[in-house]
Amino acid sequence: MNCVSSTAVNIIVGSHVWVDDPNKAWIDGQVIKITGQEAEIETPDLKKVVAKLSNVYPKDTEAPAGGVDDMTKLSYLHEPGVL
């Protein structure tokens, strides 16, 4: 099984994640493949992005799209999750 520990969570194939994007700051997607220390991520517009696992952050799929009024309600406290 391909998985790598990223902070306190495992990023595995099928994980919903945030990945750094030079044009949009952060984009979300789903991990479709892991090779060594890199993950291939498919974005909602079906674009494929390859990123180092150290630059991939888990996405809280249960957080409301409009954000939360109290950051203690976030499952993950990292830059893309807060923004």
PDB file of N, CA, C and O in Angstrom:
ATOM      1  N   MET A   1       0.840  -1.174   0.000  1.00  0.00           N
ATOM      2  CA  MET A   1       0.000   0.000   0.000  1.00  0.00           C
ATOM      3  C   MET A   1       0.886   1.238   0.000  1.00  0.00           C
ATOM      4  O   MET A   1       1.831   1.322   0.784  1.00  0.00           O
ATOM      5  N   ASN A   2       0.590   2.200  -0.871  1.00  0.00           N
ATOM      6  CA  ASN A   2       1.353   3.433  -0.934  1.00  0.00           C
ATOM      7  C   ASN A   2       0.789   4.456   0.024  1.00  0.00           C
ATOM      8  O   ASN A   2      -0.346   4.900  -0.146  1.00  0.00           O
ATOM      9  N   CYS A   3       1.556   4.839   1.026  1.00  0.00           N
ATOM     10  CA  CYS A   3       1.146   5.917   1.912  1.00  0.00           C
ATOM     11  C   CYS A   3       2.379   6.533   2.545  1.00  0.00           C
ATOM     12  O   CYS A   3       3.398   5.869   2.733  1.00  0.00           O
ATOM     13  N   VAL A   4       2.271   7.797   2.866  1.00  0.00           N
ATOM     14  CA  VAL A   4       3.365   8.516   3.485  1.00  0.00           C
ATOM     15  C   VAL A   4       2.776   9.393   4.570  1.00  0.00           C
ATOM     16  O   VAL A   4       1.737  10.024   4.376  1.00  0.00           O
ATOM     17  N   SER A   5       3.435   9.432   5.699  1.00  0.00           N
ATOM     18  CA  SER A   5       2.952  10.262   6.785  1.00  0.00           C
ATOM     19  C   SER A   5       3.247  11.721   6.494  1.00  0.00           C
ATOM     20  O   SER A   5       4.388  12.078   6.200  1.00  0.00           O
ATOM     21  N   SER A   6       2.242  12.558   6.574  1.00  0.00           N
ATOM     22  CA  SER A   6       2.370  14.004   6.422  1.00  0.00           C
ATOM     23  C   SER A   6       1.782  14.630   7.670  1.00  0.00           C
ATOM     24  O   SER A   6       0.563  14.648   7.845  1.00  0.00           O
ATOM     25  N   THR A   7       2.630  15.138   8.530  1.00  0.00           N
ATOM     26  CA  THR A   7       2.253  15.594   9.856  1.00  0.00           C
ATOM     27  C   THR A   7       1.621  14.429  10.589  1.00  0.00           C
ATOM     28  O   THR A   7       2.247  13.378  10.725  1.00  0.00           O
ATOM     29  N   ALA A   8       0.384  14.590  11.069  1.00  0.00           N
ATOM     30  CA  ALA A   8      -0.236  13.533  11.864  1.00  0.00           C
ATOM     31  C   ALA A   8      -1.194  12.681  11.045  1.00  0.00           C
ATOM     32  O   ALA A   8      -1.896  11.847  11.617  1.00  0.00           O
ATOM     33  N   VAL A   9      -1.250  12.857   9.731  1.00  0.00           N
ATOM     34  CA  VAL A   9      -2.178  12.094   8.900  1.00  0.00           C
ATOM     35  C   VAL A   9      -1.426  11.400   7.775  1.00  0.00           C
ATOM     36  O   VAL A   9      -0.319  11.797   7.410  1.00  0.00           O
ATOM     37  N   ASN A  10      -2.036  10.372   7.239  1.00  0.00           N
ATOM     38  CA  ASN A  10      -1.458   9.664   6.105  1.00  0.00           C
ATOM     39  C   ASN A  10      -2.101  10.152   4.818  1.00  0.00           C
ATOM     40  O   ASN A  10      -3.325  10.256   4.726  1.00  0.00           O
ATOM     41  N   ILE A  11      -1.285  10.447   3.844  1.00  0.00           N
ATOM     42  CA  ILE A  11      -1.763  10.769   2.502  1.00  0.00           C
ATOM     43  C   ILE A  11      -1.661   9.477   1.709  1.00  0.00           C
ATOM     44  O   ILE A  11      -0.572   8.934   1.524  1.00  0.00           O
ATOM     45  N   ILE A  12      -2.806   8.990   1.242  1.00  0.00           N
ATOM     46  CA  ILE A  12      -2.845   7.749   0.476  1.00  0.00           C
ATOM     47  C   ILE A  12      -3.619   7.993  -0.815  1.00  0.00           C
ATOM     48  O   ILE A  12      -4.251   9.037  -0.981  1.00  0.00           O
ATOM     49  N   VAL A  13      -3.566   7.032  -1.719  1.00  0.00           N
ATOM     50  CA  VAL A  13      -4.359   7.113  -2.936  1.00  0.00           C
ATOM     51  C   VAL A  13      -5.827   7.223  -2.517  1.00  0.00           C
ATOM     52  O   VAL A  13      -6.318   6.430  -1.714  1.00  0.00           O
ATOM     53  N   GLY A  14      -6.513   8.216  -3.072  1.00  0.00           N
ATOM     54  CA  GLY A  14      -7.905   8.469  -2.729  1.00  0.00           C
ATOM     55  C   GLY A  14      -8.088   9.628  -1.757  1.00  0.00           C
ATOM     56  O   GLY A  14      -9.206  10.115  -1.584  1.00  0.00           O
ATOM     57  N   SER A  15      -7.003  10.080  -1.118  1.00  0.00           N
ATOM     58  CA  SER A  15      -7.092  11.204  -0.178  1.00  0.00           C
ATOM     59  C   SER A  15      -7.466  12.490  -0.904  1.00  0.00           C
ATOM     60  O   SER A  15      -7.006  12.740  -2.018  1.00  0.00           O
ATOM     61  N   HIS A  16      -8.297  13.296  -0.270  1.00  0.00           N
ATOM     62  CA  HIS A  16      -8.613  14.633  -0.764  1.00  0.00           C
ATOM     63  C   HIS A  16      -7.593  15.578  -0.145  1.00  0.00           C
ATOM     64  O   HIS A  16      -7.388  15.574   1.069  1.00  0.00           O
ATOM     65  N   VAL A  17      -6.959  16.385  -0.982  1.00  0.00           N
ATOM     66  CA  VAL A  17      -5.826  17.185  -0.520  1.00  0.00           C
ATOM     67  C   VAL A  17      -5.846  18.592  -1.108  1.00  0.00           C
ATOM     68  O   VAL A  17      -6.589  18.895  -2.042  1.00  0.00           O
ATOM     69  N   TRP A  18      -4.998  19.436  -0.522  1.00  0.00           N
ATOM     70  CA  TRP A  18      -4.662  20.751  -1.057  1.00  0.00           C
ATOM     71  C   TRP A  18      -3.229  20.674  -1.563  1.00  0.00           C
ATOM     72  O   TRP A  18      -2.373  20.056  -0.930  1.00  0.00           O
ATOM     73  N   VAL A  19      -2.968  21.305  -2.709  1.00  0.00           N
ATOM     74  CA  VAL A  19      -1.623  21.343  -3.276  1.00  0.00           C
ATOM     75  C   VAL A  19      -1.329  22.777  -3.725  1.00  0.00           C
ATOM     76  O   VAL A  19      -2.208  23.482  -4.219  1.00  0.00           O
ATOM     77  N   ASP A  20      -0.081  23.188  -3.542  1.00  0.00           N
ATOM     78  CA  ASP A  20       0.349  24.533  -3.910  1.00  0.00           C
ATOM     79  C   ASP A  20       0.274  24.714  -5.418  1.00  0.00           C
ATOM     80  O   ASP A  20       0.692  23.842  -6.180  1.00  0.00           O
ATOM     81  N   ASP A  21      -0.266  25.859  -5.843  1.00  0.00           N
ATOM     82  CA  ASP A  21      -0.354  26.180  -7.261  1.00  0.00           C
ATOM     83  C   ASP A  21       0.174  27.601  -7.456  1.00  0.00           C
ATOM     84  O   ASP A  21      -0.317  28.525  -6.807  1.00  0.00           O
ATOM     85  N   PRO A  22       1.166  27.799  -8.336  1.00  0.00           N
ATOM     86  CA  PRO A  22       1.763  29.128  -8.492  1.00  0.00           C
ATOM     87  C   PRO A  22       0.779  30.193  -9.000  1.00  0.00           C
ATOM     88  O   PRO A  22       1.001  31.383  -8.777  1.00  0.00           O
ATOM     89  N   ASN A  23      -0.293  29.789  -9.671  1.00  0.00           N
ATOM     90  CA  ASN A  23      -1.255  30.742 -10.218  1.00  0.00           C
ATOM     91  C   ASN A  23      -2.453  31.009  -9.308  1.00  0.00           C
ATOM     92  O   ASN A  23      -3.022  32.100  -9.333  1.00  0.00           O
ATOM     93  N   LYS A  24      -2.834  30.020  -8.508  1.00  0.00           N
ATOM     94  CA  LYS A  24      -4.056  30.147  -7.702  1.00  0.00           C
ATOM     95  C   LYS A  24      -3.812  30.030  -6.199  1.00  0.00           C
ATOM     96  O   LYS A  24      -4.775  30.000  -5.433  1.00  0.00           O
ATOM     97  N   ALA A  25      -2.587  29.965  -5.763  1.00  0.00           N
ATOM     98  CA  ALA A  25      -2.210  29.771  -4.351  1.00  0.00           C
ATOM     99  C   ALA A  25      -2.414  28.313  -3.951  1.00  0.00           C
ATOM    100  O   ALA A  25      -1.428  27.594  -3.794  1.00  0.00           O
ATOM    101  N   TRP A  26      -3.644  27.848  -3.779  1.00  0.00           N
ATOM    102  CA  TRP A  26      -3.911  26.452  -3.402  1.00  0.00           C
ATOM    103  C   TRP A  26      -5.046  25.917  -4.253  1.00  0.00           C
ATOM    104  O   TRP A  26      -6.030  26.612  -4.508  1.00  0.00           O
ATOM    105  N   ILE A  27      -4.898  24.672  -4.692  1.00  0.00           N
ATOM    106  CA  ILE A  27      -5.988  24.003  -5.403  1.00  0.00           C
ATOM    107  C   ILE A  27      -6.259  22.677  -4.718  1.00  0.00           C
ATOM    108  O   ILE A  27      -5.363  22.061  -4.139  1.00  0.00           O
ATOM    109  N   ASP A  28      -7.493  22.255  -4.792  1.00  0.00           N
ATOM    110  CA  ASP A  28      -7.852  20.980  -4.182  1.00  0.00           C
ATOM    111  C   ASP A  28      -7.887  19.894  -5.240  1.00  0.00           C
ATOM    112  O   ASP A  28      -7.971  20.164  -6.438  1.00  0.00           O
ATOM    113  N   GLY A  29      -7.821  18.674  -4.771  1.00  0.00           N
ATOM    114  CA  GLY A  29      -7.864  17.537  -5.675  1.00  0.00           C
ATOM    115  C   GLY A  29      -7.829  16.243  -4.905  1.00  0.00           C
ATOM    116  O   GLY A  29      -7.876  16.226  -3.675  1.00  0.00           O
ATOM    117  N   GLN A  30      -7.746  15.156  -5.651  1.00  0.00           N
ATOM    118  CA  GLN A  30      -7.714  13.823  -5.061  1.00  0.00           C
ATOM    119  C   GLN A  30      -6.481  13.088  -5.552  1.00  0.00           C
ATOM    120  O   GLN A  30      -6.170  13.096  -6.743  1.00  0.00           O
ATOM    121  N   VAL A  31      -5.779  12.451  -4.617  1.00  0.00           N
ATOM    122  CA  VAL A  31      -4.572  11.703  -4.956  1.00  0.00           C
ATOM    123  C   VAL A  31      -4.971  10.472  -5.763  1.00  0.00           C
ATOM    124  O   VAL A  31      -5.796   9.669  -5.328  1.00  0.00           O
ATOM    125  N   ILE A  32      -4.367  10.335  -6.957  1.00  0.00           N
ATOM    126  CA  ILE A  32      -4.665   9.179  -7.796  1.00  0.00           C
ATOM    127  C   ILE A  32      -3.490   8.217  -7.912  1.00  0.00           C
ATOM    128  O   ILE A  32      -3.650   7.076  -8.345  1.00  0.00           O
ATOM    129  N   LYS A  33      -2.294   8.693  -7.516  1.00  0.00           N
ATOM    130  CA  LYS A  33      -1.117   7.831  -7.614  1.00  0.00           C
ATOM    131  C   LYS A  33      -0.014   8.389  -6.722  1.00  0.00           C
ATOM    132  O   LYS A  33       0.160   9.604  -6.627  1.00  0.00           O
ATOM    133  N   ILE A  34       0.728   7.499  -6.069  1.00  0.00           N
ATOM    134  CA  ILE A  34       1.884   7.895  -5.276  1.00  0.00           C
ATOM    135  C   ILE A  34       3.083   7.094  -5.763  1.00  0.00           C
ATOM    136  O   ILE A  34       3.039   5.866  -5.845  1.00  0.00           O
ATOM    137  N   THR A  35       4.159   7.817  -6.085  1.00  0.00           N
ATOM    138  CA  THR A  35       5.395   7.187  -6.529  1.00  0.00           C
ATOM    139  C   THR A  35       6.525   7.787  -5.713  1.00  0.00           C
ATOM    140  O   THR A  35       6.861   8.960  -5.870  1.00  0.00           O
ATOM    141  N   GLY A  36       7.105   6.983  -4.848  1.00  0.00           N
ATOM    142  CA  GLY A  36       8.184   7.487  -4.006  1.00  0.00           C
ATOM    143  C   GLY A  36       7.698   8.602  -3.116  1.00  0.00           C
ATOM    144  O   GLY A  36       6.804   8.407  -2.293  1.00  0.00           O
ATOM    145  N   GLN A  37       8.291   9.785  -3.279  1.00  0.00           N
ATOM    146  CA  GLN A  37       7.915  10.950  -2.473  1.00  0.00           C
ATOM    147  C   GLN A  37       7.057  11.949  -3.255  1.00  0.00           C
ATOM    148  O   GLN A  37       6.956  13.115  -2.874  1.00  0.00           O
ATOM    149  N   GLU A  38       6.442  11.492  -4.346  1.00  0.00           N
ATOM    150  CA  GLU A  38       5.593  12.360  -5.156  1.00  0.00           C
ATOM    151  C   GLU A  38       4.190  11.794  -5.282  1.00  0.00           C
ATOM    152  O   GLU A  38       3.982  10.581  -5.331  1.00  0.00           O
ATOM    153  N   ALA A  39       3.235  12.715  -5.334  1.00  0.00           N
ATOM    154  CA  ALA A  39       1.841  12.323  -5.511  1.00  0.00           C
ATOM    155  C   ALA A  39       1.304  12.936  -6.790  1.00  0.00           C
ATOM    156  O   ALA A  39       1.591  14.090  -7.107  1.00  0.00           O
ATOM    157  N   GLU A  40       0.521  12.155  -7.522  1.00  0.00           N
ATOM    158  CA  GLU A  40      -0.192  12.678  -8.680  1.00  0.00           C
ATOM    159  C   GLU A  40      -1.609  12.970  -8.217  1.00  0.00           C
ATOM    160  O   GLU A  40      -2.284  12.106  -7.658  1.00  0.00           O
ATOM    161  N   ILE A  41      -2.049  14.197  -8.454  1.00  0.00           N
ATOM    162  CA  ILE A  41      -3.333  14.664  -7.953  1.00  0.00           C
ATOM    163  C   ILE A  41      -4.197  15.092  -9.126  1.00  0.00           C
ATOM    164  O   ILE A  41      -3.733  15.773 -10.041  1.00  0.00           O
ATOM    165  N   GLU A  42      -5.464  14.685  -9.088  1.00  0.00           N
ATOM    166  CA  GLU A  42      -6.410  15.108 -10.113  1.00  0.00           C
ATOM    167  C   GLU A  42      -7.317  16.174  -9.513  1.00  0.00           C
ATOM    168  O   GLU A  42      -7.938  15.958  -8.472  1.00  0.00           O
ATOM    169  N   THR A  43      -7.388  17.329 -10.177  1.00  0.00           N
ATOM    170  CA  THR A  43      -8.192  18.447  -9.697  1.00  0.00           C
ATOM    171  C   THR A  43      -9.629  18.303 -10.203  1.00  0.00           C
ATOM    172  O   THR A  43      -9.886  17.486 -11.087  1.00  0.00           O
ATOM    173  N   PRO A  44     -10.571  19.082  -9.657  1.00  0.00           N
ATOM    174  CA  PRO A  44     -11.964  18.979 -10.111  1.00  0.00           C
ATOM    175  C   PRO A  44     -12.159  19.242 -11.600  1.00  0.00           C
ATOM    176  O   PRO A  44     -13.114  18.737 -12.190  1.00  0.00           O
ATOM    177  N   ASP A  45     -11.266  20.031 -12.225  1.00  0.00           N
ATOM    178  CA  ASP A  45     -11.375  20.276 -13.668  1.00  0.00           C
ATOM    179  C   ASP A  45     -10.611  19.232 -14.478  1.00  0.00           C
ATOM    180  O   ASP A  45     -10.341  19.431 -15.663  1.00  0.00           O
ATOM    181  N   LEU A  46     -10.263  18.107 -13.827  1.00  0.00           N
ATOM    182  CA  LEU A  46      -9.599  16.946 -14.434  1.00  0.00           C
ATOM    183  C   LEU A  46      -8.149  17.212 -14.845  1.00  0.00           C
ATOM    184  O   LEU A  46      -7.576  16.437 -15.611  1.00  0.00           O
ATOM    185  N   LYS A  47      -7.559  18.286 -14.351  1.00  0.00           N
ATOM    186  CA  LYS A  47      -6.141  18.567 -14.566  1.00  0.00           C
ATOM    187  C   LYS A  47      -5.334  17.662 -13.634  1.00  0.00           C
ATOM    188  O   LYS A  47      -5.743  17.416 -12.499  1.00  0.00           O
ATOM    189  N   LYS A  48      -4.211  17.176 -14.103  1.00  0.00           N
ATOM    190  CA  LYS A  48      -3.338  16.339 -13.270  1.00  0.00           C
ATOM    191  C   LYS A  48      -2.123  17.153 -12.847  1.00  0.00           C
ATOM    192  O   LYS A  48      -1.493  17.823 -13.666  1.00  0.00           O
ATOM    193  N   VAL A  49      -1.800  17.084 -11.548  1.00  0.00           N
ATOM    194  CA  VAL A  49      -0.695  17.831 -10.967  1.00  0.00           C
ATOM    195  C   VAL A  49       0.188  16.842 -10.221  1.00  0.00           C
ATOM    196  O   VAL A  49      -0.319  15.962  -9.525  1.00  0.00           O
ATOM    197  N   VAL A  50       1.499  16.976 -10.359  1.00  0.00           N
ATOM    198  CA  VAL A  50       2.441  16.151  -9.601  1.00  0.00           C
ATOM    199  C   VAL A  50       3.122  17.057  -8.590  1.00  0.00           C
ATOM    200  O   VAL A  50       3.627  18.123  -8.941  1.00  0.00           O
ATOM    201  N   ALA A  51       3.134  16.624  -7.316  1.00  0.00           N
ATOM    202  CA  ALA A  51       3.730  17.435  -6.252  1.00  0.00           C
ATOM    203  C   ALA A  51       4.448  16.538  -5.262  1.00  0.00           C
ATOM    204  O   ALA A  51       4.115  15.363  -5.110  1.00  0.00           O
ATOM    205  N   LYS A  52       5.443  17.113  -4.589  1.00  0.00           N
ATOM    206  CA  LYS A  52       6.111  16.392  -3.512  1.00  0.00           C
ATOM    207  C   LYS A  52       5.116  16.189  -2.377  1.00  0.00           C
ATOM    208  O   LYS A  52       4.327  17.082  -2.068  1.00  0.00           O
ATOM    209  N   LEU A  53       5.155  15.031  -1.768  1.00  0.00           N
ATOM    210  CA  LEU A  53       4.249  14.755  -0.653  1.00  0.00           C
ATOM    211  C   LEU A  53       4.428  15.742   0.490  1.00  0.00           C
ATOM    212  O   LEU A  53       3.483  16.006   1.232  1.00  0.00           O
ATOM    213  N   SER A  54       5.624  16.287   0.639  1.00  0.00           N
ATOM    214  CA  SER A  54       5.855  17.260   1.702  1.00  0.00           C
ATOM    215  C   SER A  54       5.123  18.570   1.442  1.00  0.00           C
ATOM    216  O   SER A  54       4.999  19.391   2.351  1.00  0.00           O
ATOM    217  N   ASN A  55       4.633  18.787   0.215  1.00  0.00           N
ATOM    218  CA  ASN A  55       3.896  19.997  -0.147  1.00  0.00           C
ATOM    219  C   ASN A  55       2.410  19.743  -0.355  1.00  0.00           C
ATOM    220  O   ASN A  55       1.708  20.579  -0.923  1.00  0.00           O
ATOM    221  N   VAL A  56       1.932  18.595   0.102  1.00  0.00           N
ATOM    222  CA  VAL A  56       0.527  18.218  -0.039  1.00  0.00           C
ATOM    223  C   VAL A  56      -0.087  18.189   1.351  1.00  0.00           C
ATOM    224  O   VAL A  56       0.488  17.624   2.282  1.00  0.00           O
ATOM    225  N   TYR A  57      -1.266  18.806   1.487  1.00  0.00           N
ATOM    226  CA  TYR A  57      -1.926  18.887   2.794  1.00  0.00           C
ATOM    227  C   TYR A  57      -3.321  18.278   2.716  1.00  0.00           C
ATOM    228  O   TYR A  57      -4.006  18.436   1.706  1.00  0.00           O
ATOM    229  N   PRO A  58      -3.752  17.582   3.770  1.00  0.00           N
ATOM    230  CA  PRO A  58      -5.077  16.958   3.752  1.00  0.00           C
ATOM    231  C   PRO A  58      -6.184  18.014   3.711  1.00  0.00           C
ATOM    232  O   PRO A  58      -6.055  19.085   4.303  1.00  0.00           O
ATOM    233  N   LYS A  59      -7.254  17.703   3.016  1.00  0.00           N
ATOM    234  CA  LYS A  59      -8.401  18.595   2.909  1.00  0.00           C
ATOM    235  C   LYS A  59      -9.514  18.079   3.812  1.00  0.00           C
ATOM    236  O   LYS A  59      -9.807  16.884   3.832  1.00  0.00           O
ATOM    237  N   ASP A  60     -10.124  18.984   4.551  1.00  0.00           N
ATOM    238  CA  ASP A  60     -11.262  18.636   5.396  1.00  0.00           C
ATOM    239  C   ASP A  60     -12.502  18.638   4.509  1.00  0.00           C
ATOM    240  O   ASP A  60     -13.054  19.700   4.221  1.00  0.00           O
ATOM    241  N   THR A  61     -12.938  17.475   4.080  1.00  0.00           N
ATOM    242  CA  THR A  61     -14.067  17.380   3.156  1.00  0.00           C
ATOM    243  C   THR A  61     -15.396  17.720   3.821  1.00  0.00           C
ATOM    244  O   THR A  61     -16.399  17.920   3.136  1.00  0.00           O
ATOM    245  N   GLU A  62     -15.411  17.787   5.144  1.00  0.00           N
ATOM    246  CA  GLU A  62     -16.655  18.109   5.847  1.00  0.00           C
ATOM    247  C   GLU A  62     -16.777  19.592   6.180  1.00  0.00           C
ATOM    248  O   GLU A  62     -17.821  20.019   6.673  1.00  0.00           O
ATOM    249  N   ALA A  63     -15.746  20.383   5.925  1.00  0.00           N
ATOM    250  CA  ALA A  63     -15.809  21.824   6.193  1.00  0.00           C
ATOM    251  C   ALA A  63     -16.731  22.480   5.171  1.00  0.00           C
ATOM    252  O   ALA A  63     -16.700  22.128   3.992  1.00  0.00           O
ATOM    253  N   PRO A  64     -17.552  23.430   5.614  1.00  0.00           N
ATOM    254  CA  PRO A  64     -18.447  24.104   4.667  1.00  0.00           C
ATOM    255  C   PRO A  64     -17.656  24.911   3.636  1.00  0.00           C
ATOM    256  O   PRO A  64     -16.598  25.456   3.949  1.00  0.00           O
ATOM    257  N   ALA A  65     -18.168  24.985   2.418  1.00  0.00           N
ATOM    258  CA  ALA A  65     -17.467  25.678   1.330  1.00  0.00           C
ATOM    259  C   ALA A  65     -17.245  27.150   1.640  1.00  0.00           C
ATOM    260  O   ALA A  65     -16.263  27.731   1.178  1.00  0.00           O
ATOM    261  N   GLY A  66     -18.124  27.759   2.401  1.00  0.00           N
ATOM    262  CA  GLY A  66     -18.002  29.173   2.735  1.00  0.00           C
ATOM    263  C   GLY A  66     -17.082  29.440   3.909  1.00  0.00           C
ATOM    264  O   GLY A  66     -16.902  30.595   4.294  1.00  0.00           O
ATOM    265  N   GLY A  67     -16.496  28.406   4.488  1.00  0.00           N
ATOM    266  CA  GLY A  67     -15.604  28.571   5.627  1.00  0.00           C
ATOM    267  C   GLY A  67     -16.329  28.416   6.955  1.00  0.00           C
ATOM    268  O   GLY A  67     -17.536  28.179   6.998  1.00  0.00           O
ATOM    269  N   VAL A  68     -15.584  28.552   8.019  1.00  0.00           N
ATOM    270  CA  VAL A  68     -16.134  28.427   9.372  1.00  0.00           C
ATOM    271  C   VAL A  68     -15.876  29.725  10.136  1.00  0.00           C
ATOM    272  O   VAL A  68     -14.939  30.460   9.822  1.00  0.00           O
ATOM    273  N   ASP A  69     -16.706  30.002  11.134  1.00  0.00           N
ATOM    274  CA  ASP A  69     -16.520  31.213  11.924  1.00  0.00           C
ATOM    275  C   ASP A  69     -15.598  30.992  13.120  1.00  0.00           C
ATOM    276  O   ASP A  69     -15.221  31.944  13.804  1.00  0.00           O
ATOM    277  N   ASP A  70     -15.237  29.736  13.369  1.00  0.00           N
ATOM    278  CA  ASP A  70     -14.387  29.391  14.503  1.00  0.00           C
ATOM    279  C   ASP A  70     -13.368  28.348  14.035  1.00  0.00           C
ATOM    280  O   ASP A  70     -13.744  27.226  13.696  1.00  0.00           O
ATOM    281  N   MET A  71     -12.080  28.713  14.013  1.00  0.00           N
ATOM    282  CA  MET A  71     -11.058  27.804  13.480  1.00  0.00           C
ATOM    283  C   MET A  71     -10.893  26.531  14.304  1.00  0.00           C
ATOM    284  O   MET A  71     -10.258  25.589  13.830  1.00  0.00           O
ATOM    285  N   THR A  72     -11.433  26.467  15.504  1.00  0.00           N
ATOM    286  CA  THR A  72     -11.352  25.219  16.268  1.00  0.00           C
ATOM    287  C   THR A  72     -12.228  24.143  15.647  1.00  0.00           C
ATOM    288  O   THR A  72     -12.112  22.969  16.001  1.00  0.00           O
ATOM    289  N   LYS A  73     -13.099  24.527  14.728  1.00  0.00           N
ATOM    290  CA  LYS A  73     -13.960  23.558  14.034  1.00  0.00           C
ATOM    291  C   LYS A  73     -13.248  22.884  12.865  1.00  0.00           C
ATOM    292  O   LYS A  73     -13.771  21.935  12.281  1.00  0.00           O
ATOM    293  N   LEU A  74     -12.045  23.378  12.520  1.00  0.00           N
ATOM    294  CA  LEU A  74     -11.296  22.789  11.411  1.00  0.00           C
ATOM    295  C   LEU A  74     -10.624  21.492  11.851  1.00  0.00           C
ATOM    296  O   LEU A  74     -10.084  21.409  12.954  1.00  0.00           O
ATOM    297  N   SER A  75     -10.658  20.497  10.999  1.00  0.00           N
ATOM    298  CA  SER A  75      -9.976  19.232  11.294  1.00  0.00           C
ATOM    299  C   SER A  75      -8.475  19.373  11.170  1.00  0.00           C
ATOM    300  O   SER A  75      -7.730  18.745  11.922  1.00  0.00           O
ATOM    301  N   TYR A  76      -8.013  20.200  10.220  1.00  0.00           N
ATOM    302  CA  TYR A  76      -6.588  20.382   9.967  1.00  0.00           C
ATOM    303  C   TYR A  76      -6.271  21.864  10.019  1.00  0.00           C
ATOM    304  O   TYR A  76      -6.959  22.667   9.389  1.00  0.00           O
ATOM    305  N   LEU A  77      -5.247  22.234  10.756  1.00  0.00           N
ATOM    306  CA  LEU A  77      -4.855  23.632  10.867  1.00  0.00           C
ATOM    307  C   LEU A  77      -3.542  23.837  10.114  1.00  0.00           C
ATOM    308  O   LEU A  77      -2.459  23.685  10.680  1.00  0.00           O
ATOM    309  N   HIS A  78      -3.651  24.183   8.834  1.00  0.00           N
ATOM    310  CA  HIS A  78      -2.503  24.480   7.987  1.00  0.00           C
ATOM    311  C   HIS A  78      -2.905  25.587   7.041  1.00  0.00           C
ATOM    312  O   HIS A  78      -4.091  25.898   6.939  1.00  0.00           O
ATOM    313  N   GLU A  79      -1.963  26.193   6.347  1.00  0.00           N
ATOM    314  CA  GLU A  79      -2.248  27.359   5.519  1.00  0.00           C
ATOM    315  C   GLU A  79      -3.420  27.184   4.553  1.00  0.00           C
ATOM    316  O   GLU A  79      -4.326  28.017   4.562  1.00  0.00           O
ATOM    317  N   PRO A  80      -3.445  26.131   3.716  1.00  0.00           N
ATOM    318  CA  PRO A  80      -4.583  26.032   2.783  1.00  0.00           C
ATOM    319  C   PRO A  80      -5.912  25.802   3.494  1.00  0.00           C
ATOM    320  O   PRO A  80      -6.954  26.244   3.011  1.00  0.00           O
ATOM    321  N   GLY A  81      -5.889  25.120   4.625  1.00  0.00           N
ATOM    322  CA  GLY A  81      -7.127  24.887   5.361  1.00  0.00           C
ATOM    323  C   GLY A  81      -7.669  26.158   5.974  1.00  0.00           C
ATOM    324  O   GLY A  81      -8.884  26.348   6.029  1.00  0.00           O
ATOM    325  N   VAL A  82      -6.796  27.027   6.436  1.00  0.00           N
ATOM    326  CA  VAL A  82      -7.209  28.287   7.049  1.00  0.00           C
ATOM    327  C   VAL A  82      -7.679  29.267   5.973  1.00  0.00           C
ATOM    328  O   VAL A  82      -8.679  29.961   6.154  1.00  0.00           O
ATOM    329  N   LEU A  83      -6.957  29.319   4.856  1.00  0.00           N
ATOM    330  CA  LEU A  83      -7.334  30.245   3.792  1.00  0.00           C
ATOM    331  C   LEU A  83      -8.599  29.792   3.100  1.00  0.00           C
ATOM    332  O   LEU A  83      -9.067  30.454   2.174  1.00  0.00           O
TER     333      LEU A  83
END
